[in-house]
Amino acid sequence: MRRTSALAIAAIGFVSSALPLCAQQKEPFPGFDAYVNSALTTWKVPGAAVAIVRNDSIIYSKGYGVREIGKPARVDERTIFAIGSSSKAFTSAAVAMLVDSGKVSLDAPATAYLPGFQLYDNYATRELTVRDLLSHRSGLARGELIWYGSDNDRDEILRRVRYLPPTWSFRSQFGYQNIMYLAAGQVVAKVTGASWDDFIKRRIFQPLGMTSSSTSVTALQGIEDLATPHATVNDTVRAIPYRKIDNIAPAGAINSNAVDMAQWVRLHLGDGKFGGKQLISKRMTDEMHSAQTVIKVDPTWNGMNPSAHLMAYGLGWFLSDYEGKYLVQHGGNIDGMTALVAMVPEEKFGIVILSNMNGSQLPTAVMLRAIDMQLERPARDWSAQMHTRFDSLLARARAAQAKATARVPNTKPSLALAEYVGTYADSAYGTVSVTESNGALNFAYGSTWRGPLEHWHFDTFHLKLDTPVLPPAPVTFRLNAAGKVDDLVVDLAGPVTFKRAPERPRSAAAANTGSDPR
């Protein structure tokens, strides 16, 4: 959606007036800058940006480190980062606005707004509500390969979810699910007649003066003050490309900076009111911050808040206790970027941490340190404590992975390589092609997951991907009783089985140009 120049100038002026120059310079707590810089070193994060809100004022915003490793350009408070799954709260806010206007009911079936939407289980299809879409309780495992690196658009992803078997019972437990947030975003699109992207820009970005924020990496072209994603590759921090995830955008595609995100925090701490206007009702803001699904406190999730006794998920927000206070937060991870937005509503206090490093816990360590200082509690070195725990968990994970993938020496494939060549398909995930060239097998899935298959042992090969974020993926061919290849299992983002498609006459194969068995 194109803004008029007058609107843009007004919005820029509004943000500037909300951020006095002195607020950018004065350290919010003694030793805070030194702590952040130390944490950058501990976690090997090239750069980060922080903004702190207290009592509807941005009391601090600052950049630390560099935009790209090995280059001199510094991060500042207006450097753009990807915020990953911190985008989910924007989708829940969009739905909340439609609830306020009477166009959507949280407890109406999702199918009331998405005709033809279907899950694997008929009961779940009938009973799944809009509230369920936003609460991570669909019973589905992630099914990430349907969207991550795939060529499927938003509608096609939702069509394919009907083939994704449930992992546990509907509404029985918390199960983080990106595709359900895409469905919620498509509810917004279907009800309003505008794309999710346009709705977010018009109803959230513009009223908040978030003039630097966008919903796609395509909007980043030509931006100079832009952070580069990074990941650890062979124990070395390296710059990596941005990941385009427009097809799952309502779950995690927003790009923003610390100043813009501080306006978003002000909206929530203001119970949905910003600049004298009630953008979201207090009733719905409270609903977003209220527990919807219980989360078991275990190592998977309590890394977000190691002191938590109780955890839950609201509508786009993780909820827990912290030193007798209510903590509302949501992090985000996408290739080479880690973000965190957190609030302590009772203190009218919030913080945004954006960083350009894959999977780092630096944002959580900085958040906890800032909250301790706000609550005037003894300062703890959360960064060191969490890094020790992180190293321990990483060592255990690597040991388990090494054991699971231990190579048996001096083996060879059961069959000649030509016998593994073929097309393998799954109704949810689509089609894999295995070809042979120059005495080696090659793997192709969509336009992204392509690479050589290196023999590992027996009928297991390793797929070497041209992305540093994912390690080599095991691909195991399974034989049937006749000694022929029946299917293959690839573990890219969780194991997925692709059934070998029957061979067809050349004329029939040539006539079929589709890539999806239906």
N, C-alpha and C positions, 0 to 999 in steps of 0.2 A: 504494500500500500504506500503510495507516494504522499509525503507530507508537504504542506505548503511551507514556504520559507518563513512565514510569520509564526506558524506553529512551532517550527524548529527553533527559531530565535527565542520564542517565549519559553520553550522547554529548557533550552540551554541556560537562559537567564535564571530560571527557577532553581536548577541544580546548583548553579554557582552561588546563589544566595543562601542555599542550604549548607554550603561548605565554606565557611570563612577560612581565609588563608592561615590564620593563627592556629586553627584546629588541625591543619595538616602538619604543623611544625612541632607542636608541644607533645612530648611523649606522654601517653595516657597513664602509665604506671612506671615507677622507678625501675630501670633495668629491663624494660619490655623489649626495646630494640635489640639489646645485647642478647637477650634470650632467643628472639626470632633468628638473628644471624647465626647463633650457635646451633640452633635446630636445623637451619639450612645445611650447615656443614655435617651435622650428625646423620641426616637423612640423604645427603648428596643431592639436594634439590637445587637446581640452578637459580630459580627465582620464585618469588611469591609476592602477593599484594594483600594487604590487610586493611579492613575498614571496621571501625567500632562505633556503635550507636548507643547513646544513653539519653533517656528522656526526650526522644524525638529529635535529637541533634546528632550530627555526625561529629564526634569529638576527636576522631583520628582517622587518617587514611594515608597509607604510605606503601611504597614498593621497596622490595629488598632483592638483592642479587641481580641477575642478568636475564634478559629475554631468551638468549640462546647461549649455550655453553661455548666458550672459546671466542665469543664476540663481546665487544665493550658496551653495547646498548643496555642501559639499566631498566629494570622494571620500575614503573611508577604507579600511582593510584589509578591511572586511567589506561593501563596496559590491558589489552583484551586477552582473556583466557576462555577455554571451554569449561562450562560448569557441570557437564555430565548430568547425573541423576538428580542434582539439585534442581533441575528443570521440572521434576515431577510436581513440586508444590505449585508451580505456575499452572499446570494442567488442572490440578484440583481446585485452584482459585478460579479458573475459567468456568469449571462446572459449578462452583459455588455461586458465581455471578448469575448463571442461568437458573439456578434454583431460586435465587432472590427474585428474579423476574418472572418466575412461575413457568418457565419453559421446560424445566427438567425437574424430576423428582429423584432424590437419591435412592429411594427404595422401590422405584419402578424397575421392571425388567430391562436389562440392556437392550434386548431385542425390540423394545418399544421405540427405540431411537435408531437401532441398527438392524433393519429388516434383513433377514437372511443370515445374521450372525449365528454361529453354531459352534458349540464345543463337542468334544468327543462323546461326552455323556449327555443323554437327552434330559435327564433330571437337572443337571447343572445348567444346561442351556436355558431351560424354562425358569429356573430360580435365580440365576445370576443377575444381580442388580447393579446399578451404577455405583452404589456404595461399595460393592464387592470389587468392582474394577479398580477402585482407588485404594483398596485395603489389603492387597496381596493375600487373598484367601480363596483363590479359584480352584486350588487343588492341583494346578499344573506346575510342572517343573519349568525351567526357563525357556527351553526351546530356542536358544539364542541363534542357532544357525539359520533359522527361518529369515532372520533380518540382518544379522551381523556379517557384513561383507557380501550380502546377497544382492541379486538384481530385482528382488521382489519389491513392488511399491506397497503403500500402506494398505490399500484394499486387498491386494493379493496376500499379504501377511495375515490379515484377519480371516480371509477365506481358508487359508491353509491350517489355521489353528484347530479346525474341526478334526484334523487327523492326529493331533498331539494327545496321546493317552495321558490321563491324570496320573500323578505320582502318589498322591494320597487323597483322602476323601475331601469332597467339597466342603469348605469352611471349617475343616477340622484343625488346621494349623496355619501358621504364617509361612508363606512361600513366595519369596521375592520374584516378581513377574513383570518384565518390561512390556510384553505384548498386551497385557491388560491395560496398561497406561496408554498405549497406542489406541486401544479401543475407546478409552475415555476421551482421548483427543478427537477421535472420529465422531463421537457423540456430539462434541462441540461443533464440529464441521457440519454434520447432518442437520442439527437443530437450527443453526444460524445461517446456513447457506454460504458461509465463508470458510476458508481453510483455517485450521488450528493456528497456523503461523500468523495469518492476518488478524485473527481475533486477539492473540497475545499482543501483537504490536499495537492494535487500536485500543484495546480495553485495559492493558496493563502497562506496556512500555511507554506509551505516549502520556497517559495521565501522571505517571511517576517521573517523567522526564528522563527515562532510561534511553537516551538518544544514541548511545554507543552499542546497545544490545541488539542481538539478531538471533534468528532461529535456524541458521544454516551456515556451514563453513563457506558456502559460495559468496556470502556477504563479506567475507574477510579479505577478498582480493583488493589490493591497493592500500590496505591499512598499514601504516608504518609502526605504530605503537602496539605491536602484536607479539604475544609470547609464543615461543616455539615449543611443541610437545617434546618430551624426553622419556627415555626408558633405559634401563640397565641392560646392556648387551655384552655378554661375556665379561661380566664384572666391570664394565666401563659404561659411564653415562654418555649416551649419544642422542643427538637430535633425531626425531622421527617425523613422518608426515602427519598432518591432521587426518582424522578419520571422518569421512562423510557419512552421516547417519540420518539423512533426511527422512528415510523410510520409517524410522522409529522416533521421529523428532519429539513427540509429546512426552516420551520417557527420558529424553536426555540430550537434546541437540542445541540448547541455548548457549550462546557465547556472550560474555559480559565483562565488566571490570568492577573493581572494588567500589568505586563511587556510585555506579548505577545500582549495584546489588545492595548498597546501604539504603537506598530509597525503598527497595523491596522489604528490607527488614523494618524500616520505619512504618510501612503499611501494616505489617503484622503486629508490631508492638503497639500500634495505634488502634487495634481492634477493627481493622478494615478501613479506617479513615486516613486520608492523606490530603494535606493542603486544604483542610476544611471541608472536603467532600468524602462522603461515605461510598467508597468503591465496592466494598463487600460488607454485608451486614455483620454486626457483632455476633449475631446468632450463628452465621455460617463460619465466621472466623473461629469462634469457639469450637464449632463442630470439627473444623480442620485440625485443631489442636487437641482434640479429645480422642481417647483410646478407642480404636475400632477392632484391632486384632492383637491378641497377646503374643509376645515374642519370648521364647525361652531364652533365659540369660545363659549363654554359653560362649566359647571362644569365637564362634562365627560372627557374633554380633556385638558382644560387650567390649570389643576393641574400640568402639565408638565412644564408650563411656565406661572405663574399667571400674568405676565406683558404683555402678548401677546395681540396685537391688531388684528393681522391677523395670521391665521394658514393654513397650507396645508400639503399634503403628497407628497413626491417625489417618488423615486424608492428605497424603503427600509429605508427611513428617514423621520422623522417629521421636518417640517420647520416652523419657526416663527420669528418675530422680537423681539429684546431685547435691549432696551436702544439705539435705532438707529443702531443696528448691526444685522447681519443675523445669526440666531442660527440654527444649524443642529444637530439633536439628534435622538436617539432611545433608549427607555428603554426595559427592559425585565423582565417578571415575570413568574416563574414556581414554583411549589410546594417548598416553603421554601427559595426561592432565589429572589433577586431583583437587577437588574443591570441597568446601564445607560452609554451610550457613547455619548459625546456631543462635538461640535466644533463651534468656531467662526472663520470662514475662513479668514475674513478681518484682524484678529489679529494673524493669524497663531497659534492659541491656541486651544488646545483640552484637554479633561479630561475624564478619565474612573473611574467609581465608581462601585465596585462589593460588594454585601452584602449578608449575609446568614440569611435573615429574609423575611417572606412572606408578600408581598404587602406594604412594607414600603415606605415612601416618603423621606427617608433619602438621597438617591442618588440625587434627585432633589434639596434638600436644600443645599447639599454640592456643587453641580454644580453651582447654582446661586451665592453662596458666593464666589466661586473661580472666576467666571466671573466678579463679582463686583470688586474684588481685581485687576484682570487683567486690567480692564477698569479704575482703580483708582477712583471708585465711592465710596460714603459713604457706609460703611459696614452695611448691614441689617441682622437682625437675622431671616433669612428665615426659619430656623428649627422651631423656636417658633411660627412664624406667620403661617406656613403651618400646624403645629400640632394643633393649635387652630381651624383652618378651618377644618382639618381632623376630629377632635373630634365633631365639629358641624354637619358635613355631616354624620358621623357615627351614631350620636344620632338620627338624622332624619331618616336614613335608618333603624335603629333598631326599631324606633317607627312605621314606615310604615310596616315593616315586622311583628311586633307584632300585628298590627291592621289587616293585611291581613290574618294572621294565628291564630287569636284569637280563643281560644278553647271554644266551646259551651259545658258546663258541662252536665252530666247526659244523654248522648246520647249513642246509640249503633248502630252497623252496620245494614243495612236494611235486610241483608240476613245472613244465616248461613255461617261460614267461608269457608266451603267446596265449596260454590257457587262462591267464588272469585278465586278459584284455576284454573289454566289453563295457556295457552300460549298466549302471546300478541305480535303482530308483527307490524313493520313499515318497508317499503321498504328501507328507508335511514338508519335507525338506527339498524335494525335487530330485535332480539327476546328477550322478557322478559319472564321469567318463574316465576309463583307464585305457591308455594307449601304450604301445611299445615303439621305441625309437633308439636306434644304435645300441641295441642290447640292454636297454634299461626301460623300466616302466615309468609312466608319467601320469599324474593325477590332475583332474580338472573338475572344479565345482564352482559354477557361476563364473564371474569374471575376475574374482579375487583369489580364491583358494586354488592356486595352481603351483605345481612344482614336481620335481623328481621323487620317485619312491626308491629309497635306498634299502636293500635287504637288511633286515635286523637279525631275525632267526626264524626257522621253520617257515610259516606262511604269514609272518608279520614283517611289515616294511615300515620305514619312517618317512613321513612326508615332510620335506624341507620347504617351509613357506617363506616367501619374500616379505616377511614382517618380523620385526624384532620383538613385538609384544607377545607373540605366541611361540613356544618352543616347538621343536619337531614333533609332529603328531603321529602316534602309532596308527597304522592301518593294517587290520588283520583280515585276511581272506579265510572264509570258512567253507569247508568242503562237505558235500552231502555223501550219502551212503554209496553213491556210484563213483565217488572220487572226483566229482566235478565241483567247480566253484559255485556255491549257492548264494553267498552274500559277502559283504565286507562291512567291517565295523571301523569307523573312524572316530577318534577322540580329539576333536578340535575344541569344543566348549562343552564337553560332556559326550559320552559315547552315543553314537547314532548308527543304526543299522540300515544299510541300503541293500535291497534285494536285487539279485542279478536279473535283468530283463531278458526274456527269451530271445534268441536270435530269430530274425525275420528275413525273408527274402529281400534282396537289395532294393527291388522296386518299391516294396511296402515301406522299408526303412526310409527310403529317400522321400516318400510322400508324406511321412510324418515329421513335421517340423516343430512340433510342440516339445517342451522340456519338462512337462509336468504330467505324470500319470493320474488320471482322474477316474 
